[in-house]
Amino acid sequence: MTAFEHRPPDRVPAWCGSSPEFWEKAKRASGLDDEGLRLRLGDDFRRVYAIYAGPEFPLSPGATYRTIFGIEREGLGYGQPTGHPLAKATIREVHAYPWPDPSWMDVSPIRPYAEQYQGKYAILGGDWSPFFHDAVDLLGMDVLFLKMYDEPELVDAVLQHLVDFYAGVSQRIFDAAASAIDIFFIGNDFGTQRGPVMSPALFRRFMFPHLERLARLGHAYGLKVMMHCCGGYAPLIPQMIDAGLDGLHAVQPSCHGMDLRTLKNSFGDKILFNGAIDSHHVLIGGTPASVREETRRVLDIMKTGGGYVAGASHDYILEETPVENVFAMFDAIAEFGQYN
């Protein structure tokens, strides 16, 4: 929390996000259980979740997953949508769509789960709230962008319903357990390898109001608000700051416009950066020695004055990443992240 206040703490906080496949591989390699591995890596964060307790919806043949908004998906991992049910909808049909109820999420386990850590870690809570991704699922990405020009009121209606749900779930979470949570953690990927997925003007028109709403919700409960965002989104950062975000997670230096010195010099006193150690090339393709040196280089740039959490440049460390490289990164964070 000192880092979030842009003051130097005793050391740089460390963050570990992992794919389930890598996590299982790392546990096998180390002989540790879940909490033992977090301790070995020095992860300063723990996350709490609401549990789905709503109606059961059987999957169609071939579908592997269903979102809470009724999108069935197929393929690897969470897969890809099998259809876009609002692609040809009218505004009337958007409002009539069977939107989920925030009461479907059971928030009762969150406080006891968070309190078991006895204040030793920063607790992440609230709903993930990926409203942009859900709009893509419901409309299709090409249709979504076309309708931003042709039917902006329809896009507004879809986003309003999505964020009404997410804000409702998070408010229930915070009513039940805000005093046991430190950070409202949300996620929307607004960047690609080559730059933002939309112009700053479109972002201001369609995305900014909803980010601002979620940030205000978190702040109303005394929480810091951090967003996961992949890709090269540097032109959008001023608006993210204006919306009230306190932190940006998984800074990817391999993407266009994400030069670390420029980001730190331009925005380092206004928003916390989390990540920045390249998981795309360095962690997967490097050696423990090269990972150690790159981690030291990144820390030298990013830790000055606080406002930095060290970790991989993507929250989903992939299974093909060598375990020894990840251990080398966290060992280097502990070694070179001291402020004295």
C-alpha positions as a Markdown table, in Angstrom:
| # | Residue | x | y | z |
|---|---|---|---|---|
| 1 | Met | 0.0 | 0.0 | 0.0 |
| 2 | Thr | 3.0 | 2.3 | 0.5 |
| 3 | Ala | 3.9 | 1.7 | -3.2 |
| 4 | Phe | 0.4 | 2.7 | -4.1 |
| 5 | Glu | 0.9 | 6.0 | -2.3 |
| 6 | His | 4.0 | 6.6 | -4.5 |
| 7 | Arg | 6.4 | 6.5 | -1.6 |
| 8 | Pro | 9.4 | 4.1 | -1.4 |
| 9 | Pro | 8.6 | 1.1 | 0.8 |
| 10 | Asp | 11.2 | -1.1 | 2.4 |
| 11 | Arg | 11.3 | -3.2 | -0.8 |
| 12 | Val | 9.5 | -3.6 | -4.1 |
| 13 | Pro | 6.4 | -5.7 | -3.7 |
| 14 | Ala | 6.2 | -8.9 | -5.8 |
| 15 | Trp | 3.3 | -10.2 | -7.8 |
| 16 | Cys | 2.9 | -13.7 | -9.3 |
| 17 | Gly | 0.1 | -14.6 | -11.7 |
| 18 | Ser | 0.2 | -18.0 | -13.4 |
| 19 | Ser | -1.7 | -20.3 | -15.8 |
| 20 | Pro | -2.9 | -23.4 | -14.0 |
| 21 | Glu | -0.6 | -25.5 | -16.1 |
| 22 | Phe | 2.5 | -23.6 | -15.1 |
| 23 | Trp | 1.4 | -23.5 | -11.5 |
| 24 | Glu | 1.0 | -27.3 | -11.4 |
| 25 | Lys | 4.4 | -27.7 | -13.1 |
| 26 | Ala | 6.1 | -25.4 | -10.6 |
| 27 | Lys | 4.5 | -27.3 | -7.7 |
| 28 | Arg | 5.8 | -30.6 | -9.0 |
| 29 | Ala | 9.3 | -29.1 | -9.6 |
| 30 | Ser | 9.5 | -27.6 | -6.2 |
| 31 | Gly | 7.6 | -30.2 | -4.1 |
| 32 | Leu | 5.5 | -27.4 | -2.6 |
| 33 | Asp | 1.8 | -26.9 | -2.2 |
| 34 | Asp | -0.1 | -23.8 | -3.3 |
| 35 | Glu | 0.7 | -21.6 | -0.3 |
| 36 | Gly | 4.2 | -22.9 | 0.0 |
| 37 | Leu | 4.9 | -22.0 | -3.6 |
| 38 | Arg | 3.5 | -18.5 | -3.1 |
| 39 | Leu | 5.9 | -18.1 | -0.1 |
| 40 | Arg | 8.8 | -19.4 | -2.1 |
| 41 | Leu | 8.2 | -16.8 | -4.8 |
| 42 | Gly | 7.6 | -14.0 | -2.3 |
| 43 | Asp | 4.1 | -13.1 | -3.7 |
| 44 | Asp | 2.8 | -10.2 | -1.7 |
| 45 | Phe | -0.8 | -10.6 | -2.9 |
| 46 | Arg | -3.7 | -12.9 | -2.3 |
| 47 | Arg | -7.1 | -12.9 | -4.1 |
| 48 | Val | -10.6 | -13.7 | -2.9 |
| 49 | Tyr | -13.6 | -14.6 | -5.1 |
| 50 | Ala | -17.3 | -14.7 | -5.0 |
| 51 | Ile | -18.8 | -18.1 | -5.9 |
| 52 | Tyr | -21.4 | -18.6 | -8.6 |
| 53 | Ala | -24.6 | -19.9 | -7.0 |
| 54 | Gly | -27.1 | -19.1 | -9.7 |
| 55 | Pro | -29.1 | -21.2 | -12.1 |
| 56 | Glu | -27.5 | -24.1 | -13.8 |
| 57 | Phe | -27.4 | -24.0 | -17.6 |
| 58 | Pro | -26.5 | -27.2 | -19.5 |
| 59 | Leu | -23.9 | -26.8 | -22.2 |
| 60 | Ser | -24.8 | -27.5 | -25.8 |
| 61 | Pro | -22.9 | -30.4 | -27.6 |
| 62 | Gly | -19.3 | -29.3 | -28.3 |
| 63 | Ala | -19.3 | -26.3 | -25.9 |
| 64 | Thr | -16.7 | -26.3 | -23.2 |
| 65 | Tyr | -17.6 | -23.3 | -21.2 |
| 66 | Arg | -20.5 | -20.8 | -20.7 |
| 67 | Thr | -20.1 | -17.2 | -19.5 |
| 68 | Ile | -22.5 | -15.7 | -17.0 |
| 69 | Phe | -24.0 | -13.7 | -19.9 |
| 70 | Gly | -25.0 | -16.9 | -21.8 |
| 71 | Ile | -22.1 | -17.1 | -24.3 |
| 72 | Glu | -21.1 | -20.6 | -25.0 |
| 73 | Arg | -17.5 | -21.2 | -26.0 |
| 74 | Glu | -15.4 | -24.0 | -27.4 |
| 75 | Gly | -11.7 | -24.7 | -27.9 |
| 76 | Leu | -8.6 | -24.5 | -25.8 |
| 77 | Gly | -8.8 | -22.8 | -22.4 |
| 78 | Tyr | -11.8 | -20.6 | -22.2 |
| 79 | Gly | -12.2 | -21.0 | -26.0 |
| 80 | Gln | -13.9 | -18.8 | -28.5 |
| 81 | Pro | -17.6 | -17.9 | -28.7 |
| 82 | Thr | -19.8 | -20.2 | -30.7 |
| 83 | Gly | -22.1 | -17.3 | -31.5 |
| 84 | His | -22.8 | -13.6 | -30.9 |
| 85 | Pro | -26.5 | -13.4 | -29.7 |
| 86 | Leu | -26.8 | -9.6 | -29.9 |
| 87 | Ala | -25.0 | -9.1 | -33.3 |
| 88 | Lys | -28.3 | -8.3 | -35.0 |
| 89 | Ala | -30.3 | -7.1 | -32.0 |
| 90 | Thr | -32.3 | -3.9 | -31.7 |
| 91 | Ile | -32.1 | -1.8 | -28.6 |
| 92 | Arg | -35.5 | -3.3 | -27.5 |
| 93 | Glu | -34.0 | -6.8 | -27.8 |
| 94 | Val | -30.9 | -5.7 | -25.9 |
| 95 | His | -33.0 | -4.6 | -23.0 |
| 96 | Ala | -35.1 | -7.8 | -23.2 |
| 97 | Tyr | -32.0 | -10.1 | -23.2 |
| 98 | Pro | -31.8 | -12.4 | -20.1 |
| 99 | Trp | -29.2 | -10.5 | -18.2 |
| 100 | Pro | -27.8 | -12.2 | -15.0 |
| 101 | Asp | -28.7 | -11.1 | -11.5 |
| 102 | Pro | -25.9 | -10.0 | -9.2 |
| 103 | Ser | -27.5 | -12.1 | -6.4 |
| 104 | Trp | -26.4 | -15.2 | -8.3 |
| 105 | Met | -22.9 | -14.6 | -6.9 |
| 106 | Asp | -22.4 | -15.9 | -3.3 |
| 107 | Val | -20.2 | -13.4 | -1.4 |
| 108 | Ser | -20.4 | -15.1 | 2.0 |
| 109 | Pro | -17.0 | -16.9 | 1.9 |
| 110 | Ile | -15.0 | -13.9 | 1.1 |
| 111 | Arg | -14.5 | -12.3 | 4.5 |
| 112 | Pro | -13.4 | -15.5 | 6.3 |
| 113 | Tyr | -11.1 | -16.4 | 3.4 |
| 114 | Ala | -9.5 | -13.0 | 3.4 |
| 115 | Glu | -9.1 | -12.8 | 7.2 |
| 116 | Gln | -7.2 | -16.1 | 7.3 |
| 117 | Tyr | -4.1 | -14.2 | 6.0 |
| 118 | Gln | -4.2 | -11.9 | 9.1 |
| 119 | Gly | -3.2 | -8.7 | 7.2 |
| 120 | Lys | 0.1 | -10.1 | 5.9 |
| 121 | Tyr | -0.7 | -9.6 | 2.2 |
| 122 | Ala | -2.5 | -7.2 | 0.0 |
| 123 | Ile | -6.0 | -8.7 | -0.6 |
| 124 | Leu | -7.5 | -8.4 | -4.1 |
| 125 | Gly | -11.2 | -8.5 | -4.4 |
| 126 | Gly | -14.3 | -7.4 | -6.3 |
| 127 | Asp | -15.5 | -8.7 | -9.6 |
| 128 | Trp | -13.1 | -9.0 | -12.5 |
| 129 | Ser | -15.6 | -6.9 | -14.6 |
| 130 | Pro | -14.3 | -7.5 | -18.2 |
| 131 | Phe | -17.1 | -5.6 | -19.8 |
| 132 | Phe | -15.3 | -4.8 | -23.0 |
| 133 | His | -14.6 | -8.5 | -23.6 |
| 134 | Asp | -18.2 | -9.4 | -22.8 |
| 135 | Ala | -19.4 | -6.8 | -25.3 |
| 136 | Val | -17.1 | -8.4 | -27.9 |
| 137 | Asp | -18.7 | -11.8 | -27.1 |
| 138 | Leu | -22.2 | -10.6 | -27.3 |
| 139 | Leu | -21.8 | -8.5 | -30.5 |
| 140 | Gly | -18.7 | -9.8 | -32.2 |
| 141 | Met | -15.6 | -7.5 | -32.4 |
| 142 | Asp | -16.2 | -6.2 | -35.9 |
| 143 | Val | -19.9 | -5.6 | -35.2 |
| 144 | Leu | -19.1 | -3.8 | -31.9 |
| 145 | Phe | -16.7 | -1.4 | -33.6 |
| 146 | Leu | -19.1 | -0.7 | -36.5 |
| 147 | Lys | -22.0 | -0.1 | -34.1 |
| 148 | Met | -19.9 | 2.5 | -32.2 |
| 149 | Tyr | -20.3 | 4.6 | -35.4 |
| 150 | Asp | -23.7 | 3.4 | -36.7 |
| 151 | Glu | -25.7 | 2.6 | -33.5 |
| 152 | Pro | -23.8 | 4.2 | -30.5 |
| 153 | Glu | -27.0 | 4.1 | -28.4 |
| 154 | Leu | -27.1 | 0.3 | -28.8 |
| 155 | Val | -23.5 | -0.1 | -27.7 |
| 156 | Asp | -24.3 | 2.1 | -24.7 |
| 157 | Ala | -27.2 | -0.1 | -23.8 |
| 158 | Val | -25.1 | -3.3 | -23.9 |
| 159 | Leu | -22.3 | -1.8 | -21.9 |
| 160 | Gln | -24.8 | -0.4 | -19.3 |
| 161 | His | -26.3 | -3.8 | -18.7 |
| 162 | Leu | -22.9 | -5.4 | -18.4 |
| 163 | Val | -21.5 | -2.9 | -15.9 |
| 164 | Asp | -24.7 | -2.8 | -14.0 |
| 165 | Phe | -24.2 | -6.5 | -13.3 |
| 166 | Tyr | -20.5 | -6.1 | -12.4 |
| 167 | Ala | -21.0 | -3.1 | -10.2 |
| 168 | Gly | -23.9 | -4.9 | -8.5 |
| 169 | Val | -21.7 | -7.9 | -7.7 |
| 170 | Ser | -18.8 | -5.8 | -6.5 |
| 171 | Gln | -21.0 | -3.7 | -4.3 |
| 172 | Arg | -22.4 | -6.9 | -2.7 |
| 173 | Ile | -18.8 | -8.1 | -2.2 |
| 174 | Phe | -17.7 | -4.8 | -0.6 |
| 175 | Asp | -20.8 | -4.5 | 1.6 |
| 176 | Ala | -19.9 | -8.0 | 3.0 |
| 177 | Ala | -16.1 | -7.7 | 3.2 |
| 178 | Ala | -14.6 | -4.3 | 2.1 |
| 179 | Ser | -12.7 | -4.0 | 5.4 |
| 180 | Ala | -10.9 | -7.2 | 4.6 |
| 181 | Ile | -9.9 | -6.2 | 1.1 |
| 182 | Asp | -7.2 | -3.7 | -0.1 |
| 183 | Ile | -7.5 | -3.6 | -3.8 |
| 184 | Phe | -10.5 | -3.7 | -6.2 |
| 185 | Phe | -8.9 | -5.7 | -9.1 |
| 186 | Ile | -10.6 | -5.5 | -12.6 |
| 187 | Gly | -9.5 | -6.5 | -16.0 |
| 188 | Asn | -10.0 | -5.3 | -19.6 |
| 189 | Asp | -7.5 | -5.7 | -22.4 |
| 190 | Phe | -7.5 | -2.5 | -24.4 |
| 191 | Gly | -4.1 | -3.0 | -26.2 |
| 192 | Thr | -2.7 | -5.0 | -29.0 |
| 193 | Gln | 1.0 | -5.7 | -29.9 |
| 194 | Arg | 0.9 | -2.6 | -32.1 |
| 195 | Gly | -1.1 | -0.2 | -30.0 |
| 196 | Pro | -4.6 | 0.4 | -28.5 |
| 197 | Val | -7.5 | -1.6 | -29.8 |
| 198 | Met | -9.5 | 1.6 | -30.3 |
| 199 | Ser | -8.7 | 5.3 | -30.7 |
| 200 | Pro | -8.6 | 7.6 | -27.6 |
| 201 | Ala | -11.8 | 9.3 | -28.9 |
| 202 | Leu | -13.7 | 6.0 | -29.0 |
| 203 | Phe | -12.3 | 5.0 | -25.6 |
| 204 | Arg | -13.4 | 8.3 | -24.1 |
| 205 | Arg | -16.9 | 7.9 | -25.6 |
| 206 | Phe | -17.6 | 4.3 | -24.7 |
| 207 | Met | -15.2 | 2.9 | -22.2 |
| 208 | Phe | -14.2 | 5.8 | -20.0 |
| 209 | Pro | -17.6 | 6.3 | -18.2 |
| 210 | His | -17.7 | 2.7 | -17.1 |
| 211 | Leu | -14.1 | 2.6 | -15.9 |
| 212 | Glu | -14.8 | 5.8 | -14.0 |
| 213 | Arg | -18.0 | 4.2 | -12.4 |
| 214 | Leu | -16.1 | 1.2 | -11.2 |
| 215 | Ala | -13.2 | 3.3 | -9.9 |
| 216 | Arg | -15.6 | 5.4 | -7.9 |
| 217 | Leu | -17.3 | 2.3 | -6.5 |
| 218 | Gly | -13.9 | 1.0 | -5.2 |
| 219 | His | -12.9 | 4.4 | -3.8 |
| 220 | Ala | -16.3 | 4.7 | -2.0 |
| 221 | Tyr | -15.3 | 1.7 | 0.0 |
| 222 | Gly | -11.7 | 3.0 | 0.7 |
| 223 | Leu | -10.1 | 0.6 | -1.8 |
| 224 | Lys | -7.3 | 1.1 | -4.3 |
| 225 | Val | -8.4 | 0.2 | -7.9 |
| 226 | Met | -6.1 | -1.6 | -10.2 |
| 227 | Met | -6.8 | -2.8 | -13.7 |
| 228 | His | -5.2 | -5.6 | -15.7 |
| 229 | Cys | -4.7 | -4.5 | -19.3 |
| 230 | Cys | -2.6 | -6.2 | -21.9 |
| 231 | Gly | -0.8 | -4.8 | -24.9 |
| 232 | Gly | 0.3 | -1.4 | -26.1 |
| 233 | Tyr | -2.2 | 1.0 | -24.5 |
| 234 | Ala | 0.1 | 3.9 | -23.7 |
| 235 | Pro | -2.1 | 6.5 | -25.5 |
| 236 | Leu | -5.0 | 5.6 | -23.2 |
| 237 | Ile | -3.1 | 5.9 | -20.0 |
| 238 | Pro | -4.0 | 9.6 | -19.4 |
| 239 | Gln | -7.7 | 8.7 | -19.6 |
| 240 | Met | -7.2 | 5.7 | -17.3 |
| 241 | Ile | -5.7 | 8.1 | -14.7 |
| 242 | Asp | -8.5 | 10.5 | -15.2 |
| 243 | Ala | -11.0 | 7.7 | -14.7 |
| 244 | Gly | -9.5 | 7.2 | -11.2 |
| 245 | Leu | -7.5 | 4.0 | -11.6 |
| 246 | Asp | -4.7 | 3.7 | -9.0 |
| 247 | Gly | -2.7 | 1.0 | -10.7 |
| 248 | Leu | -2.1 | -0.7 | -14.1 |
| 249 | His | -1.1 | -4.3 | -14.2 |
| 250 | Ala | 1.0 | -6.4 | -16.5 |
| 251 | Val | 2.9 | -3.6 | -18.3 |
| 252 | Gln | 4.3 | -5.3 | -21.5 |
| 253 | Pro | 7.5 | -3.7 | -22.7 |
| 254 | Ser | 7.5 | -5.7 | -25.9 |
| 255 | Cys | 4.4 | -3.9 | -27.2 |
| 256 | His | 4.4 | -0.7 | -29.2 |
| 257 | Gly | 4.7 | 2.4 | -27.1 |
| 258 | Met | 5.4 | 0.7 | -23.8 |
| 259 | Asp | 9.0 | 1.8 | -23.3 |
| 260 | Leu | 9.5 | 1.6 | -19.6 |
| 261 | Arg | 11.6 | 4.7 | -19.0 |
| 262 | Thr | 9.0 | 6.8 | -21.0 |
| 263 | Leu | 6.1 | 5.3 | -19.0 |
| 264 | Lys | 7.9 | 5.9 | -15.7 |
| 265 | Asn | 8.9 | 9.4 | -16.5 |
| 266 | Ser | 5.5 | 10.3 | -17.9 |
| 267 | Phe | 3.1 | 8.6 | -15.5 |
| 268 | Gly | 5.1 | 7.1 | -12.7 |
| 269 | Asp | 4.0 | 9.7 | -10.1 |
| 270 | Lys | 0.3 | 9.4 | -11.1 |
| 271 | Ile | -0.4 | 5.7 | -11.3 |
| 272 | Leu | 1.3 | 2.5 | -10.0 |
| 273 | Phe | 2.8 | 0.1 | -12.6 |
| 274 | Asn | 2.7 | -3.6 | -12.0 |
| 275 | Gly | 4.7 | -6.1 | -14.1 |
| 276 | Ala | 7.1 | -5.0 | -16.8 |
| 277 | Ile | 9.5 | -8.0 | -16.7 |
| 278 | Asp | 9.1 | -9.5 | -20.2 |
| 279 | Ser | 7.4 | -12.8 | -20.1 |
| 280 | His | 7.0 | -12.9 | -23.9 |
| 281 | His | 10.7 | -13.3 | -24.7 |
| 282 | Val | 12.9 | -13.1 | -21.5 |
| 283 | Leu | 11.1 | -15.5 | -19.2 |
| 284 | Ile | 10.3 | -18.1 | -21.9 |
| 285 | Gly | 13.5 | -17.8 | -24.0 |
| 286 | Gly | 16.1 | -16.7 | -21.5 |
| 287 | Thr | 18.3 | -18.4 | -18.9 |
| 288 | Pro | 18.3 | -17.9 | -15.2 |
| 289 | Ala | 21.3 | -15.6 | -15.6 |
| 290 | Ser | 19.7 | -13.5 | -18.3 |
| 291 | Val | 16.4 | -13.3 | -16.4 |
| 292 | Arg | 18.3 | -12.1 | -13.3 |
| 293 | Glu | 20.0 | -9.3 | -15.3 |
| 294 | Glu | 16.9 | -8.2 | -17.0 |
| 295 | Thr | 15.0 | -8.2 | -13.7 |
| 296 | Arg | 17.7 | -6.0 | -12.2 |
| 297 | Arg | 17.5 | -3.6 | -15.2 |
| 298 | Val | 13.8 | -3.2 | -15.0 |
| 299 | Leu | 13.9 | -2.6 | -11.2 |
| 300 | Asp | 16.5 | 0.1 | -11.7 |
| 301 | Ile | 14.1 | 1.9 | -14.0 |
| 302 | Met | 10.7 | 1.3 | -12.3 |
| 303 | Lys | 11.3 | 1.2 | -8.6 |
| 304 | Thr | 12.4 | 4.8 | -8.1 |
| 305 | Gly | 10.1 | 6.7 | -5.8 |
| 306 | Gly | 7.7 | 3.8 | -5.3 |
| 307 | Gly | 4.7 | 3.3 | -7.5 |
| 308 | Tyr | 5.9 | -0.1 | -8.7 |
| 309 | Val | 5.1 | -3.8 | -8.2 |
| 310 | Ala | 7.5 | -6.2 | -9.8 |
| 311 | Gly | 6.3 | -9.3 | -11.8 |
| 312 | Ala | 6.0 | -10.8 | -15.2 |
| 313 | Ser | 4.7 | -8.7 | -18.0 |
| 314 | His | 1.6 | -10.9 | -18.4 |
| 315 | Asp | -0.5 | -12.3 | -15.5 |
| 316 | Tyr | -0.8 | -15.8 | -17.1 |
| 317 | Ile | 2.8 | -17.3 | -17.0 |
| 318 | Leu | 2.5 | -20.0 | -19.6 |
| 319 | Glu | 3.3 | -23.6 | -19.1 |
| 320 | Glu | 6.2 | -23.6 | -21.5 |
| 321 | Thr | 8.0 | -21.1 | -19.3 |
| 322 | Pro | 11.0 | -22.7 | -17.5 |
| 323 | Val | 10.4 | -22.9 | -13.8 |
| 324 | Glu | 14.0 | -22.0 | -13.0 |
| 325 | Asn | 13.6 | -18.8 | -15.0 |
| 326 | Val | 10.5 | -17.8 | -12.9 |
| 327 | Phe | 12.4 | -18.6 | -9.7 |
| 328 | Ala | 15.3 | -16.5 | -10.9 |
| 329 | Met | 13.0 | -13.6 | -11.5 |
| 330 | Phe | 11.5 | -13.6 | -8.0 |
| 331 | Asp | 14.9 | -14.2 | -6.4 |
| 332 | Ala | 16.2 | -11.2 | -8.3 |
| 333 | Ile | 13.2 | -9.1 | -7.2 |
| 334 | Ala | 14.0 | -9.9 | -3.6 |
| 335 | Glu | 17.7 | -9.2 | -4.1 |
| 336 | Phe | 17.6 | -6.0 | -6.1 |
| 337 | Gly | 14.3 | -4.6 | -5.0 |
| 338 | Gln | 15.5 | -3.3 | -1.7 |
| 339 | Tyr | 15.2 | 0.5 | -1.2 |
| 340 | Asn | 18.1 | 0.9 | 1.3 |
